[in-house]
C-alpha cells in the first residue's frame, strides 16, 4: 500500500503540472498574440498592459482568499472550480465586441486564476517533502512557462488562420480540460488530516497571519518574488512587441524568440529547483542568483542591435532560464518555511506580493514606451529593482556562503 501511495504521487505531480499549464495557457501566452489584438482593436501599448493587469487584479485579494480556502477545503475542488471560472471567462472574452467588454471578462478571469498557483503548489507539497520537494516543485512550476510555450505555438496560428476570438476560445477549452482532469485524478495523501472547517476567532486569525509578514524569511520571499515577477511579466507581455518594433524582426521570428525564452524557462524551473534541494547555502541562494542574472540581462537588453538568430536565441534562452526559472526554488522555499497549518495562506500571501507587480508593471512599461518612444527605460528600471532587492535580501545569505 505504501509503495502504491509513493507511486501515485507522480500521478499527482503530472496532473498538477498539466492543470497549471492549462490554467495559465492563455494568460502566459497572451504576449504571443498581443500584436494581433493591438492591430485588430487599434490599441496603444498602455491599453495592452491594462488588459494583462485586468486579469491579475482580483488575485490581489483572491490569492489570500484562495489560500484560506485551501487550508480549510480540499485542493481538488478549490483548484478545479477556480480553473473552470478561467475557462468560462475566456469563453465570454471570445464573444466580446469591445475593449471594455474584453476588460470585464479578463477581470473575471482573475477570480478563478487566484486558485491555480497556491492550490497546485500546496497539492504537490502535500505529497513531496525534504530532498525531493524542490525537484517536484520545479516540475510543477514548469507548468506555467509550459502553458505559455504551448500558447506561443498555437495562439498565433489560431489567430492568423481563424481570429483572435478563436484564440480566446481555445484558451477557454484548455482551462476547462485541465480543471476536469485535476478534479478526476487528485486525491489527498493517505493519513493526512482533513482541512479544518471549525469556527475560528477572527481577530486571532488575522493577527497570526499578519505576524507572518514580519518573519525575515517571509520578507525575503515577498520582496524577491515581487521584483522577479515584475521582470517576468514585462518580458511575457512586451518581449514580442519589443523585438518587432525595436529590432525590426517580423512577427513570426519575434514570437519564435518568445517561445525560446519560455522553453528555457521550463528547464530553468526544474534545474534551479533541483539545485535548491542540494544547495548548501539554502533554497534562497538560487533565488539570489536569479535576481543578479535578471538584473544583468535587462541592462544588456536595450543595447541589443542585431538580427543574428544565434545571438538572439542565446540571449532569449538565458533570459527565460532566469526570468522564469526563479519560481521553482522560490515556491519550494515558501512551502518549506511556512507553518504546516497555514501553508495555503502563506503561499497566498507571498503570491499576493507578486500580484502587485503583475498589476502595476505592464501598464507602466507600456506607458513609458508610448511616452518616451523606447522600452529601454522600462528595462533599466526593472534591472535596478532586481539589483536593489538582491542587495537588501541577500547580504546575510552571502555572508553565510562566504563562511562555508
BELZI-V834524 format. One record per residue. N is the residue number from 1. RES is the residue in three letters. PHI is phi in radians with two decimals (* if undefined). Layout:
N:RES:PHI + N:RES:PHI
//
This chain:
1:UNK:* + 2:UNK:-1.15 + 3:UNK:-1.10 + 4:UNK:-1.11 + 5:UNK:-1.12 + 6:UNK:-1.10 + 7:UNK:-1.20 + 8:UNK:-1.18 + 9:UNK:-1.11 + 10:UNK:-1.26 + 11:UNK:-1.15 + 12:UNK:-1.05 + 13:UNK:-1.07 + 14:UNK:-1.13 + 15:UNK:-1.25 + 16:UNK:-1.19 + 17:UNK:-1.16 + 18:UNK:-1.15 + 19:UNK:-1.09 + 20:UNK:-1.10 + 21:UNK:-1.05 + 22:UNK:-1.23 + 23:UNK:-1.15 + 24:UNK:-1.78 + 25:UNK:-0.86 + 26:UNK:-1.39 + 27:UNK:-1.04 + 28:UNK:-1.37 + 29:UNK:-1.67 + 30:UNK:-1.00 + 31:UNK:-1.02 + 32:UNK:-1.25 + 33:UNK:-2.05 + 34:UNK:-1.03 + 35:UNK:-1.06 + 36:UNK:-1.14 + 37:UNK:-1.12 + 38:UNK:-1.07 + 39:UNK:-1.22 + 40:UNK:-1.17 + 41:UNK:-1.84 + 42:UNK:0.94 + 43:UNK:-1.78 + 44:UNK:-1.50 + 45:UNK:-1.08 + 46:UNK:-1.02 + 47:UNK:-1.19 + 48:UNK:-1.09 + 49:UNK:-1.07 + 50:UNK:-1.14 + 51:UNK:-1.05 + 52:UNK:-1.17 + 53:UNK:-1.11 + 54:UNK:-1.04 + 55:UNK:-1.18 + 56:UNK:-1.92 + 57:UNK:-1.27 + 58:UNK:-1.04 + 59:UNK:-1.03 + 60:UNK:-0.96 + 61:UNK:-1.78 + 62:UNK:-1.06 + 63:UNK:-1.15 + 64:UNK:-1.16 + 65:UNK:-1.13 + 66:UNK:-1.07 + 67:UNK:-1.07 + 68:UNK:-1.15 + 69:UNK:-1.10 + 70:UNK:-1.18 + 71:UNK:-1.36 + 72:UNK:-2.09 + 73:UNK:-2.37 + 74:UNK:-1.19 + 75:UNK:-1.05 + 76:UNK:-0.95 + 77:UNK:-1.53 + 78:UNK:-1.11 + 79:UNK:-1.25 + 80:UNK:-1.07 + 81:UNK:-1.16 + 82:UNK:-1.07 + 83:UNK:-1.21 + 84:UNK:-1.12 + 85:UNK:-1.10 + 86:UNK:-1.01 + 87:UNK:-1.09 + 88:UNK:-1.10 + 89:UNK:-1.12 + 90:UNK:-1.22 + 91:UNK:-1.09 + 92:UNK:-1.12 + 93:UNK:-1.09 + 94:UNK:-1.13 + 95:UNK:-1.71 + 96:UNK:-1.13 + 97:UNK:-1.89 + 98:UNK:-2.60 + 99:UNK:-1.07 + 100:UNK:-1.12 + 101:UNK:-1.09 + 102:UNK:-1.11 + 103:UNK:-1.02 + 104:UNK:-1.12 + 105:UNK:-1.18 + 106:UNK:-1.23 + 107:UNK:-1.15 + 108:UNK:-1.12 + 109:UNK:-0.95 + 110:UNK:-1.07 + 111:UNK:-1.07 + 112:UNK:-1.44 + 113:UNK:-1.09 + 114:UNK:-1.03 + 115:UNK:-1.51 + 116:UNK:-1.13 + 117:UNK:-1.22 + 118:UNK:-1.15 + 119:UNK:-1.16 + 120:UNK:-1.15 + 121:UNK:-1.14 + 122:UNK:-1.18 + 123:UNK:-1.10 + 124:UNK:-1.27 + 125:UNK:-1.16 + 126:UNK:-1.18 + 127:UNK:-1.76 + 128:UNK:-2.17 + 129:UNK:-2.67 + 130:UNK:1.11 + 131:UNK:-1.24 + 132:UNK:-1.82 + 133:UNK:-1.10 + 134:UNK:-1.09 + 135:UNK:-1.03 + 136:UNK:-1.14 + 137:UNK:-1.19 + 138:UNK:-1.11 + 139:UNK:-1.12 + 140:UNK:-1.03 + 141:UNK:-1.27 + 142:UNK:-1.16 + 143:UNK:-1.04 + 144:UNK:-1.20 + 145:UNK:-1.17 + 146:UNK:-1.11 + 147:UNK:-1.08 + 148:UNK:-1.12 + 149:UNK:-1.14 + 150:UNK:-1.10 + 151:UNK:-1.15 + 152:UNK:-1.11 + 153:UNK:-1.40 + 154:UNK:-1.61 + 155:UNK:-1.09 + 156:UNK:-1.05 + 157:UNK:-1.08 + 158:UNK:-1.14 + 159:UNK:-1.12 + 160:UNK:-1.29 + 161:UNK:-1.50 + 162:UNK:-2.13 + 163:UNK:-3.00 + 164:UNK:-1.15 + 165:UNK:-1.09 + 166:UNK:-1.14 + 167:UNK:-1.17 + 168:UNK:-1.08 + 169:UNK:-1.09 + 170:UNK:-1.08 + 171:UNK:-1.07 + 172:UNK:-1.15 + 173:UNK:-1.08 + 174:UNK:-1.05 + 175:UNK:-1.10 + 176:UNK:-1.09 + 177:UNK:-1.10 + 178:UNK:-1.09 + 179:UNK:-1.11 + 180:UNK:-1.13 + 181:UNK:-1.11 + 182:UNK:-1.10 + 183:UNK:-1.18 + 184:UNK:-1.30 + 185:UNK:-1.84 + 186:UNK:-1.35 + 187:UNK:-2.59 + 188:UNK:-1.36 + 189:UNK:-1.09 + 190:UNK:-1.11 + 191:UNK:1.56 + 192:UNK:-1.39 + 193:UNK:-1.13 + 194:UNK:-1.18 + 195:UNK:-1.00 + 196:UNK:-1.34 + 197:UNK:-1.98 + 198:UNK:-1.23 + 199:UNK:-1.19 + 200:UNK:-2.21 + 201:UNK:-1.23 + 202:UNK:-1.08 + 203:UNK:-1.11 + 204:UNK:-1.15 + 205:UNK:-1.14 + 206:UNK:-1.11 + 207:UNK:-1.09 + 208:UNK:-1.15 + 209:UNK:-1.35 + 210:UNK:-1.14 + 211:UNK:-1.11 + 212:UNK:-1.07 + 213:UNK:-1.20 + 214:UNK:-1.52 + 215:UNK:-1.20 + 216:UNK:-0.96 + 217:UNK:-1.09 + 218:UNK:-1.18 + 219:UNK:-1.12 + 220:UNK:-1.04 + 221:UNK:-1.03 + 222:UNK:-1.23 + 223:UNK:-1.19 + 224:UNK:-1.17 + 225:UNK:-1.11 + 226:UNK:-1.11 + 227:UNK:-1.16 + 228:UNK:-1.23 + 229:UNK:-1.13 + 230:UNK:-1.01 + 231:UNK:-1.18 + 232:UNK:-1.06 + 233:UNK:-1.32 + 234:UNK:-1.09 + 235:UNK:-1.19 + 236:UNK:-1.04 + 237:UNK:-1.48 + 238:UNK:-1.95 + 239:UNK:-1.07 + 240:UNK:-1.09 + 241:UNK:-1.09 + 242:UNK:-1.11 + 243:UNK:-1.13 + 244:UNK:-1.32 + 245:UNK:-1.51 + 246:UNK:-1.59 + 247:UNK:-1.80 + 248:UNK:1.35 + 249:UNK:-1.26 + 250:UNK:-1.25 + 251:UNK:-1.07 + 252:UNK:-1.15 + 253:UNK:-1.15 + 254:UNK:-1.08 + 255:UNK:-1.16 + 256:UNK:-1.10 + 257:UNK:-1.10 + 258:UNK:-1.12 + 259:UNK:-1.10 + 260:UNK:-1.04 + 261:UNK:-1.08 + 262:UNK:-1.17 + 263:UNK:-1.07 + 264:UNK:-1.16 + 265:UNK:-1.12 + 266:UNK:-1.05 + 267:UNK:-1.09 + 268:UNK:-1.06 + 269:UNK:-1.12 + 270:UNK:-1.33 + 271:UNK:-1.13 + 272:UNK:-1.20 + 273:UNK:-1.20 + 274:UNK:-1.13 + 275:UNK:-1.01 + 276:UNK:-1.11 + 277:UNK:-1.17 + 278:UNK:-2.03 + 279:UNK:-1.24 + 280:UNK:-1.13 + 281:UNK:-1.43 + 282:UNK:1.78 + 283:UNK:-1.16 + 284:UNK:-1.33 + 285:UNK:-1.10 + 286:UNK:-1.04 + 287:UNK:-1.15 + 288:UNK:-1.08 + 289:UNK:-1.04 + 290:UNK:-1.16 + 291:UNK:-1.03 + 292:UNK:-1.15 + 293:UNK:-1.16 + 294:UNK:-1.11 + 295:UNK:-1.04 + 296:UNK:-1.15 + 297:UNK:-1.11 + 298:UNK:-1.24 + 299:UNK:-1.21 + 300:UNK:-1.32 + 301:UNK:-0.96 + 302:UNK:-1.14 + 303:UNK:-1.56 + 304:UNK:-1.24 + 305:UNK:-2.34 + 306:UNK:-2.57 + 307:UNK:-1.97 + 308:UNK:-1.16 + 309:UNK:-1.19 + 310:UNK:-1.18 + 311:UNK:-1.13 + 312:UNK:-1.08 + 313:UNK:-1.10 + 314:UNK:-1.12 + 315:UNK:-1.17 + 316:UNK:-1.13 + 317:UNK:-1.13 + 318:UNK:-1.13 + 319:UNK:-1.04 + 320:UNK:-1.14 + 321:UNK:-1.01 + 322:UNK:-1.62 + 323:UNK:-1.27 + 324:UNK:-1.91 + 325:UNK:-1.20 + 326:UNK:-1.01 + 327:UNK:-1.19 + 328:UNK:-1.05 + 329:UNK:-1.17 + 330:UNK:-1.10 + 331:UNK:-1.27 + 332:UNK:-1.12 + 333:UNK:-1.09 + 334:UNK:-1.09 + 335:UNK:-1.08 + 336:UNK:-1.37 + 337:UNK:-1.60 + 338:UNK:-1.35 + 339:UNK:-1.04 + 340:UNK:-1.01 + 341:UNK:-1.41 + 342:UNK:-2.25 + 343:UNK:-1.11 + 344:UNK:-1.06 + 345:UNK:-1.17 + 346:UNK:-1.07 + 347:UNK:-1.10 + 348:UNK:-1.12 + 349:UNK:-1.18 + 350:UNK:-1.10 + 351:UNK:-1.29 + 352:UNK:-1.13 + 353:UNK:-1.05 + 354:UNK:-1.10 + 355:UNK:-1.11 + 356:UNK:-1.03 + 357:UNK:-1.14 + 358:UNK:-1.07 + 359:UNK:-1.29 + 360:UNK:-1.48 + 361:UNK:-1.20 + 362:UNK:-0.96 + 363:UNK:-1.12 + 364:UNK:-1.17 + 365:UNK:-1.10 + 366:UNK:-1.11 + 367:UNK:-1.16 + 368:UNK:-1.13 + 369:UNK:-1.17 + 370:UNK:-1.13 + 371:UNK:-1.45 + 372:UNK:-1.84 + 373:UNK:1.36 + 374:UNK:-2.71 + 375:UNK:-1.54 + 376:UNK:-1.00 + 377:UNK:-1.19 + 378:UNK:-1.16 + 379:UNK:-1.07 + 380:UNK:-1.13 + 381:UNK:-1.11 + 382:UNK:-1.19 + 383:UNK:-1.09 + 384:UNK:-1.12 + 385:UNK:-1.05 + 386:UNK:-1.09 + 387:UNK:-1.14 + 388:UNK:-1.13 + 389:UNK:-1.16 + 390:UNK:-0.99 + 391:UNK:-1.22 + 392:UNK:-1.27 + 393:UNK:-1.75 + 394:UNK:-1.81 + 395:UNK:-1.01 + 396:UNK:-1.17 + 397:UNK:-1.11 + 398:UNK:-1.11 + 399:UNK:-1.12 + 400:UNK:-1.17 + 401:UNK:-1.15 + 402:UNK:-1.09 + 403:UNK:-1.58 + 404:UNK:-1.23
//
